Structure formats: structure tokens, C-alpha cells
Amino acid sequence: MAVKQRASATATPPAKSAVESKSKSVSAPKYRDGASDEFEFGGSIGVSLLMIGFPIIMWYMWIGATYYHGKLPLPEVDQSWSDFGRHLCQLVYEGAYPTTKAWVIYWVFFITECLMYCYMPGVSNYGRPLLHENGKRLPYYCSAYCSFYATLAIVAVLHVTRVFPLYTLIDEFGSIMTVSILSGFLNSFIVYFQAIVRGRTHRMSGSPIYDFFMGAELNPRIGILDFKMFYEVRIPWFILFLITLSVAARQYEVYGYVSAEVVFLAGAHYLYTNACAKAEQMIITSWDMYYEKLGFMLTFWNMAGVPFSYCHCALYLANHDPSEYHWNRYALAVYAVLYIFFYWMWDSANGQKNAFRHQEKGQLVKRNTFPQVPWQAIENPKTIQTDAGDHIMVDGWFAIVRKPNYVPDMFFSMSWGLITGFKSPFPWFYSIFFMAMIIHRTNRDINRCRRKYGEAWKRYEKEVPYLFIPMTLKCAQMANVADSSLLVRNGLHFAALANLLLLPGTCHQQSFLYSPLYFVNYVTALFRF
């Protein structure tokens, strides 16, 4: 099936470097591009448990949020575990049965986004050279930004005309979630077996279960529609934002107003989704696109896991009266300003990293998408030359900490839970899951970079010794905050600054932000980062 793309800004494919050309004449290394050949997630047994556990956790959390007032579902005093299990299954059958309406809602959205991927205005660029295909660079068409706003326009029209009231997503949440789970499994089977039939398998481990989870094909696509790129932004984050908007629509329908907490969460999810859409062309050279195959892990988690488990903060706000999670208006206003600061840090750090990567390969495509934040790219950045033929940037945010984009991400995850309070554990699922994922991903990335770059990476670690947070202020320095130059001399201490803004006082008073980030630092130290 050939799909013709619309006219767009296009980057010409860069010429192969000497390093890339040389790589074709040497035998395949044990570690390709620094990647390990070792099994992840506990091998076949581990991934089997994950594939079984993901849907169960999603249904369990939905039951708690819907039928147990946000509490953990537990057996009654005289109820056996078998009776309790049957009771939970009955609740899923009654409230989350995959109805025809739910199938239509999910797949009309899915197909519409596929069409928008191909035909909405966008830009084209090329991915990294694929060594197993003689250095071939695949073209990518990036139209998520226009697709996002077109989706919002269509949703607004459908809601206003009552053809499809937006709060239907909340009313039919259980059924749509089950459809997403079944669709995630269905698409995973399709993408796995079609790769085998077409002879497009890549880096197979020999374990069918493990390969089904991790993926069989690297870049499954139909024409310009690359499914891995498609799943990366449009399905998970568009749905998540629409669910949050549906909470606002339902609240307005019931109360005649939208609470400040829902406005805050909708704004937070908008900023995140919009940022992913506007920078879609930057992710085509990322590790996920270049190396990760499309299997159950990426397919299921993007089709079902992200939108229907990360949304429990919104689901809690939908299921409870605003008085149950009310914030002081001034505290919420200050927190919103702090959130915008971390958004700027996140957007600019990602911009610096991606712009550097694309500039290095001579394929940077500049776009005037909203918002364009300050310090989004570094002109002539300081770098470290590596034996692998490329460079490590030691400038901007990456001259302060090695993972500056993860610090705001951790703040976001905690903020989405914090806006709901502490009465339910489910809105905090994303925060807990994200912390675990960050530890795993950081461990993987640093070990890969050490193998790939060798001495150059050791030099980078020496020049930038801090992983997430720069050296912290001492207690005596924190007490003397009148001298603002202390913050500058100590390297922009974000955690200390947030601590001072939120809980002024002695160094023993640590904010919710301060302690968890240090906890992650301490945990990652155990992995000898």
C-alpha cells in the first residue's frame, strides 16, 4: 500500500560518514552501538509475568477508582479470596465489558489518526543509518503537531453539536479501556507474525515469548506510515489529554464550572502532549526509534498502558467532589509557576539534546511551533570527541547534570499525583512507575554509553559528575538565601531553590520535591552510575 505524503519541509539524507562506511566491513560486535546482548526484564519468565500483570493491574486500579472510592479493593471480613476474585471479575464484566460502542470509539480514533499521520501538513527527515541494511536511512514524515490541533478541533465540534459529548470518554471509560487492552494484544500478534511471514525479523533471541514482548521487526510500516513513530506520540498522549478534557467537560456539565485543580491538570497534560507533538521530528534519531523493535512492550503500553493508567489522576478528579481535593488558590498559583519553570527546563533540555544530535548529522529542521522556549538550542556547543566518530555535548543543561530532562519529568509525575492529594494510591501509580522506569532506563543508558564511548564517557562523567541534581547547598548556605549569587556559584541548585520556595525555613524542612529526587540519586548510586 503506497501512501502519498503532502508537500513538506524536507531534510536531504546526509552522506555516510567514514565511521558508518567502515562499520559495514567489520564483523558484528557483541555490543552493537553499545547495546547489551543480555536479556532484559528477567527473560521469558519476567516478560510473561509482565504481559499477564499489565492488564490485571489496569482492571484492578479501575475497580478501585470506580467502585471503592479510590481505595484498594480488598476482601470483606468473611469473604474468601476465591469469592473476592469472582467479585472483581463480575465488576469488570458489568462495567468494563468491551461493547460495540467502545470498539467504534477507539478504532475510529485510531484510524483517523492514521489518516492524519499521512495527510496532515508536516516535515520530513531521515533516521539514523541502519547497519543491518547497509547504512540505509529511512524517511520519516512528522505531522503530529498539525494532527494534534486538528484532533482538538474535531473533538470540539463533536462535543458542541452533541454528536459525541466529550465526557463520553469518562462515562464509557471501563469499556474503552478493555478495548484498548484487547487491541494492544491484537496488534502485538499482528506485528509479530507478519514480521515472521515477511522475513523481516531482526535480532531474534531464540525465545518466542521474549521476542514477542521485545518485538520481531525494527521498523514496521505501510508507505510513509511508520507504526513505531505513530505509537510514540499520537495514541498514548492524545488519548491521555482527551481523557483529562473529558473530566473538565463532565465537571462543567454537573457543577457549572471547572475546578482550578482540573484546569491545572488539563494545562499540565496539554503542555506535555503539545511538546511531544511539536518535537516529533526530533525523536526519529532516538534510541527507541533506532534500536528498539516494535513488540508487545511498545505496542501494548502505548495503545493501552500509558493512556489508561497514567490518567488515574484525572479519573480521581472526575469521581470526587472538588471539595475533596481543594487546594489553597495562592498555593496552587505558586505551584503552577513552579510547574512552568520545570516545563521550560524540560523543553529546553530536550531541545538542546535533539538539536545537537541533528546538527551533528546535518539534518536539523527548524520549525516555528508553539511554544518556542528560550535556550532551546546551543550554538557551537562544547563537546568531547569520541572514538565512535561522534561527539558528547558538554554544554547548556548537560554541563550541569547528565540527565537534565529527567529531573522535570520526575517533577511532572509527582505533580500529577499531588494535585489529587493523598486519599487514593491510584493517581500516584504513574509517579511510582516512572521512578522505576527512570532507574532502569538510566542504568541501561549509562552502561551503553560506557561501552560505546569508553574513555570519552569517563571524561564526561568526570566533567559532569552529577546525574540528576547538582551539588546541594549546605545548611548554612541555605539559611543565607539573601545572597542570590550563592545559587549561581553552586551551579543552579534546582532542588534547593524549589525547597526554599515551597517550605522556607531550616535545612531540615525538605519539600516533597527535594527528598524523592535525592532518593532516586541514592538508589541509582547503588547501581554504580
C-alpha positions in Angstrom: 0.0 0.0 0.0 1.6 3.3 -1.1 0.6 6.5 0.7 1.4 9.8 -0.9 2.5 12.4 1.6 1.7 16.1 1.4 4.3 18.7 0.5 6.6 19.5 3.4 9.9 20.8 4.6 12.4 18.1 3.9 15.9 17.4 5.0 18.2 15.7 2.5 19.7 12.4 3.5 23.2 13.1 4.9 26.2 11.3 3.3 27.5 8.3 5.1 30.5 9.1 7.3 33.7 7.2 7.3 32.8 5.6 10.6 29.5 4.4 9.2 31.1 3.1 6.0 33.8 1.3 7.9 31.2 -0.4 10.1 30.0 -2.5 7.2 33.3 -4.1 6.6 33.8 -5.4 10.2 32.1 -8.3 11.9 29.1 -7.7 14.1 30.3 -6.9 17.6 28.8 -8.4 20.8 27.7 -4.9 21.8 26.2 -3.1 18.8 26.3 0.7 19.3 26.8 0.0 23.0 23.7 -2.2 23.4 23.9 -5.3 25.5 23.0 -8.8 24.3 21.7 -9.7 27.7 18.0 -10.5 28.3 16.0 -7.7 29.9 13.1 -7.8 32.4 14.0 -11.3 33.6 13.9 -13.0 30.3 11.0 -15.1 29.1 9.6 -15.7 32.6 9.8 -12.0 33.5 8.1 -10.7 30.3 5.4 -13.4 30.7 4.6 -12.1 34.1 4.5 -8.5 32.7 2.2 -9.4 29.9 -0.2 -11.1 32.3 0.2 -8.5 35.0 -0.3 -5.3 33.0 -4.0 -5.9 32.1 -4.7 -7.2 35.6 -3.2 -4.1 37.3 -5.2 -1.8 34.9 -8.5 -3.5 35.7 -7.7 -3.6 39.4 -7.0 0.1 39.6 -10.1 0.9 37.6 -12.2 -1.1 40.0 -10.7 0.7 43.0 -11.2 4.1 41.4 -14.8 3.3 40.3 -16.3 1.1 43.0 -14.1 1.6 46.1 -14.0 5.4 46.2 -10.3 5.3 45.2 -9.3 2.8 47.8 -7.5 -0.5 47.3 -10.1 -3.3 46.6 -9.7 -5.9 49.4 -11.8 -8.8 50.5 -14.5 -8.3 53.1 -14.0 -9.8 56.6 -15.9 -13.0 55.8 -15.1 -13.1 52.1 -12.7 -15.8 50.8 -10.1 -14.9 48.2 -11.8 -17.0 45.6 -15.1 -15.2 46.2 -13.3 -11.9 46.1 -11.7 -12.8 42.8 -15.1 -13.7 41.3 -16.5 -10.4 42.6 -13.8 -8.4 40.8 -14.3 -10.4 37.6 -18.0 -9.6 37.8 -17.3 -5.9 38.2 -15.1 -6.0 35.1 -17.8 -7.8 33.2 -20.5 -5.4 34.3 -18.6 -2.1 34.0 -15.7 -2.8 31.6 -17.2 -5.1 29.0 -15.9 -4.3 25.5 -19.1 -3.0 24.0 -19.6 -2.3 20.3 -19.8 1.4 21.1 -16.4 1.2 22.8 -14.8 -0.6 19.9 -16.2 2.0 17.5 -14.9 4.9 19.6 -11.4 3.5 20.0 -10.9 2.4 16.4 -12.5 5.4 14.7 -10.0 7.5 16.7 -7.1 5.1 15.7 -7.9 5.1 12.0 -8.5 8.9 12.0 -5.1 9.4 13.5 -3.5 7.1 10.9 -5.0 9.2 8.1 -3.9 12.4 9.8 -0.4 11.0 10.1 -0.2 10.6 6.3 -2.1 13.6 5.0 -1.8 16.5 7.5 0.9 19.1 6.9 4.3 18.1 8.4 8.0 17.9 7.9 10.2 15.0 6.6 13.5 13.9 7.9 15.8 10.8 7.9 16.6 8.4 10.7 20.0 7.0 11.7 21.8 4.6 9.4 20.6 1.0 9.8 23.7 -1.2 9.9 21.8 -4.4 9.1 20.5 -2.7 5.9 23.9 -1.4 4.7 23.5 2.0 6.3 20.1 2.7 4.8 18.3 5.7 6.3 14.5 5.5 6.5 12.5 8.6 5.7 10.0 9.8 8.4 7.0 12.0 8.0 6.2 14.1 11.1 2.8 15.6 11.2 1.8 15.1 14.9 1.7 18.9 15.6 -1.0 19.6 13.0 -2.7 16.4 13.8 -3.0 17.3 17.5 -4.8 20.6 16.8 -6.9 19.1 14.1 -8.0 16.4 16.6 -8.9 19.1 19.1 -10.9 21.0 16.5 -12.8 17.8 15.5 -13.4 16.9 19.2 -14.7 20.4 19.9 -17.2 20.3 17.0 -18.4 16.9 18.0 -18.9 18.0 21.6 -20.6 21.3 20.9 -23.0 19.6 18.4 -23.7 16.8 20.9 -22.8 14.2 18.2 -20.2 12.9 20.6 -20.1 14.7 24.0 -16.5 14.6 25.2 -17.4 13.3 28.7 -18.5 10.1 27.0 -14.8 9.1 27.5 -15.4 9.2 31.2 -18.9 7.5 31.1 -17.5 4.7 28.9 -14.0 4.6 30.4 -14.1 0.9 31.6 -15.3 -0.4 28.2 -12.9 1.7 26.2 -10.0 0.6 28.5 -10.8 -3.0 27.9 -11.0 -2.4 24.1 -7.5 -0.8 24.3 -6.2 -3.8 26.2 -7.6 -6.3 23.7 -6.4 -4.1 20.8 -2.9 -3.9 22.3 -2.7 -7.7 22.3 -4.3 -8.0 18.8 -1.9 -5.5 17.2 1.1 -7.1 19.0 0.2 -10.5 17.5 -0.3 -9.0 14.0 3.0 -7.1 14.0 4.9 -10.2 15.4 3.6 -12.8 12.9 3.6 -10.5 9.9 7.3 -9.9 10.5 8.0 -13.7 10.5 5.9 -14.3 7.4 7.5 -11.4 5.5 11.0 -12.4 6.7 11.6 -9.1 8.4 12.7 -10.3 11.7 15.7 -8.7 13.4 17.9 -9.6 16.3 15.8 -12.5 17.4 16.8 -14.1 20.7 15.5 -17.6 20.0 12.8 -17.4 22.7 9.4 -16.8 21.1 7.9 -15.3 24.2 10.7 -12.9 24.8 10.8 -11.9 21.1 7.0 -11.4 21.1 7.5 -9.0 24.0 10.5 -7.1 22.7 9.5 -7.3 19.0 10.4 -9.1 15.8 10.7 -6.2 13.3 12.5 -2.9 13.8 10.5 -0.6 11.6 7.1 -2.0 10.5 5.5 0.5 8.2 2.9 0.9 5.4 4.2 3.5 2.9 5.1 6.6 5.0 3.1 5.4 8.0 5.8 4.1 10.4 3.9 2.4 13.2 6.6 2.8 15.9 6.6 6.6 15.2 2.8 6.5 15.2 2.5 4.8 18.6 5.2 7.1 20.1 3.0 10.3 20.4 -0.4 10.2 18.9 -2.2 7.2 20.6 -0.9 7.5 24.2 -0.6 11.2 24.8 -3.5 12.4 22.6 -5.9 10.0 24.4 -4.5 11.0 27.8 -5.1 14.7 27.1 -8.6 14.0 25.8 -9.5 12.0 28.9 -8.4 15.0 31.0 -10.5 17.3 28.9 -13.5 15.0 29.3 -13.2 15.4 33.1 -13.4 19.1 32.6 -16.4 18.7 30.3 -18.1 16.4 32.8 -17.4 18.8 35.7 -18.8 21.7 33.8 -21.9 19.7 32.9 -22.5 18.7 36.6 -21.4 21.8 38.6 -21.5 24.6 36.0 -17.8 25.3 36.5 -14.4 23.7 36.1 -12.3 23.4 39.3 -8.9 25.0 39.5 -7.3 21.6 40.1 -8.8 20.2 36.9 -7.7 23.3 35.0 -4.1 22.8 36.4 -4.1 19.1 35.3 -5.5 19.8 31.9 -2.9 22.5 31.4 -0.1 20.1 32.5 -1.3 17.4 30.1 -1.7 19.9 27.3 1.9 21.2 27.7 3.2 17.6 27.7 1.2 16.4 24.8 1.9 19.6 22.7 5.6 19.3 23.4 5.7 15.7 22.2 3.8 16.7 19.1 5.8 19.7 18.2 9.1 17.9 18.6 8.1 14.7 16.8 10.8 15.2 14.2 13.4 15.1 16.9 12.6 11.6 18.2 13.4 9.8 14.9 17.1 9.6 15.8 16.4 8.5 19.4 17.3 5.1 20.8 13.7 3.9 20.8 13.3 4.6 17.1 16.8 3.4 16.1 17.2 0.3 18.2 14.0 -0.8 20.0 11.9 -3.2 18.0 8.1 -2.9 17.9 6.7 -5.7 20.1 4.2 -6.1 22.8 6.1 -3.8 25.1 5.8 -0.7 22.9 2.6 -1.6 21.2 0.5 -2.5 24.3 2.0 0.2 26.6 1.3 2.9 24.0 -2.1 1.7 23.0 -3.4 0.9 26.5 -1.0 1.3 29.3 0.0 4.9 29.0 -3.4 6.5 28.3 -5.4 4.3 30.7 -3.1 4.0 33.7 -1.4 7.4 33.7 -4.8 9.0 33.6 -5.8 8.0 37.2 -5.1 11.5 38.4 -7.8 12.7 36.1 -10.1 9.8 36.9 -9.9 10.6 40.6 -10.9 14.3 39.9 -13.8 13.0 37.9 -15.1 10.6 40.5 -14.8 13.0 43.5 -16.4 16.3 44.5 -14.0 19.3 44.1 -14.2 19.9 47.9 -12.3 16.6 48.5 -9.1 17.8 46.7 -9.4 21.5 47.0 -6.1 23.5 47.1 -5.5 26.9 48.5 -5.7 29.2 45.5 -2.4 31.0 46.3 -0.5 27.8 46.9 -1.9 26.4 43.6 -0.9 29.6 41.7 2.7 29.4 43.1 2.8 25.8 42.2 1.7 26.5 38.7 4.5 29.0 38.3 7.0 26.4 39.5 5.5 23.9 37.1 6.0 26.3 34.2 9.7 26.7 35.3 10.2 22.9 35.2 8.4 22.7 31.9 10.9 25.3 30.5 13.8 23.3 31.8 12.4 20.1 30.3 11.5 21.6 26.9 14.8 23.4 26.6 16.9 20.4 27.8 15.3 18.1 25.3 15.6 20.8 22.6 19.4 21.2 23.3 19.9 17.4 23.1 17.9 16.8 20.0 19.1 20.0 18.1 22.7 18.9 18.8 22.1 15.4 17.6 20.5 16.7 14.4 23.0 19.4 13.8 25.8 16.9 14.1 24.3 14.9 11.3 23.5 17.9 9.2 19.7 17.3 9.2 18.2 19.8 11.6 14.8 21.1 10.5 13.7 24.2 12.4 10.0 24.7 13.0 8.1 27.7 14.3 5.8 25.6 16.6 4.3 26.8 19.8 5.8 27.4 22.3 9.4 28.3 21.3 11.1 28.5 24.7 14.4 30.3 25.4 17.7 28.3 25.4 16.3 25.6 23.2 19.5 25.2 21.2 23.2 25.8 21.8 25.2 27.5 19.1 28.7 25.9 18.8 28.4 23.8 22.0 31.4 22.5 23.9 31.8 18.8 23.1 34.0 15.8 23.7 35.3 13.9 20.7 34.7 10.1 20.9 36.4 7.2 19.1 32.9 6.2 17.8 33.1 9.1 15.4 30.6 11.4 17.1 30.6 13.8 20.0 29.3 14.2 23.5 27.8 17.6 24.3 29.1 19.2 27.5 27.1 22.5 27.3 23.8 24.0 28.3 21.9 21.9 30.8 24.1 19.0 30.0 27.1 20.8 31.5 25.2 20.9 34.9 23.8 17.4 35.1 23.9 14.3 32.9 20.1 13.8 32.8 18.5 17.2 33.0 15.4 16.2 31.0 14.6 13.5 33.6 14.5 16.0 36.6 11.4 17.8 35.3 9.9 14.5 34.2 10.1 13.3 37.8 8.6 16.6 39.0 5.7 16.2 36.5 4.9 12.7 37.6 4.8 13.8 41.2 2.7 16.8 40.4 0.0 14.8 38.6 -0.4 12.8 41.7 -0.1 15.7 44.2 -2.9 17.7 42.6 -5.3 14.9 43.8 -4.0 14.7 47.3 -3.1 11.5 49.2 -6.5 9.8 49.7 -6.0 7.4 46.9 -2.9 5.5 45.7 -4.0 5.2 42.1 -3.2 8.7 41.0 0.4 8.0 42.2 0.8 5.0 40.0 2.4 7.0 37.3 4.9 8.6 39.7 5.9 5.3 41.2 6.1 3.5 37.8 8.0 6.4 36.3 10.6 6.4 39.0 11.2 2.7 38.5 11.4 3.2 34.7 13.9 6.0 35.1 16.2 3.9 37.3 16.0 1.1 34.7 16.5 3.3 31.7 19.3 5.4 33.3 21.2 2.2 34.2 20.8 0.9 30.7 21.8 4.2 29.0 24.9 4.8 31.1 26.1 1.2 30.7 25.6 1.5 27.0 27.4 4.8 26.8 30.3 3.5 28.8 30.7 0.5 26.4 30.3 2.7 23.3 32.4 5.7 24.2 34.9 4.3 26.6 37.4 6.9 27.8 35.4 9.8 26.3 32.4 8.9 28.5 34.7 8.6 31.6 35.9 12.1 30.8 32.3 13.3 30.5 31.4 11.7 33.9 34.4 13.5 35.4 33.4 16.9 34.0 29.7 16.4 34.9 29.7 14.2 38.0 26.0 14.8 38.9 23.3 12.6 37.4 20.1 14.4 38.3 20.9 17.2 40.8 24.0 19.4 41.1 25.9 19.7 44.4 23.4 20.8 47.0 23.7 23.8 49.2 24.9 23.3 52.8 22.5 24.2 55.6 24.4 27.4 56.4 24.2 28.5 52.8 20.5 27.7 52.6 19.8 29.9 55.6 21.6 32.8 53.9 19.4 32.9 50.7 19.5 36.7 50.6 22.8 36.3 48.7 21.4 35.1 45.4 24.9 34.6 44.0 25.2 31.5 46.2 22.8 29.8 43.8 24.9 30.8 40.8 28.2 29.8 42.4 26.9 26.4 43.3 25.5 25.7 39.9 21.8 26.3 39.8 20.6 24.1 42.7 17.1 23.4 41.4 16.1 21.2 44.3 17.3 23.7 46.9 15.6 26.5 45.1 12.3 24.6 45.0 12.8 23.8 48.7 13.2 27.4 49.6 10.1 28.4 47.5 7.8 25.8 48.9 8.9 25.4 52.6 11.1 28.2 53.8 12.9 27.6 57.0 15.7 25.4 58.2 17.5 22.8 56.2 15.6 20.1 58.0 12.4 21.2 56.2 12.5 19.4 52.9 9.9 19.7 50.3 8.1 16.8 48.5 10.3 17.5 45.5 13.6 17.6 47.4 13.5 14.2 49.0 12.2 12.0 46.2 14.8 13.3 43.8 17.6 12.7 46.3 16.1 9.2 46.9 16.5 8.5 43.2 20.1 9.7 43.3 20.8 7.4 46.2 19.1 4.5 44.6 21.0 5.0 41.3 24.2 5.2 43.2 23.6 1.6 44.2 23.9 0.7 40.5 27.3 2.4 40.4 26.2 5.1 37.9 
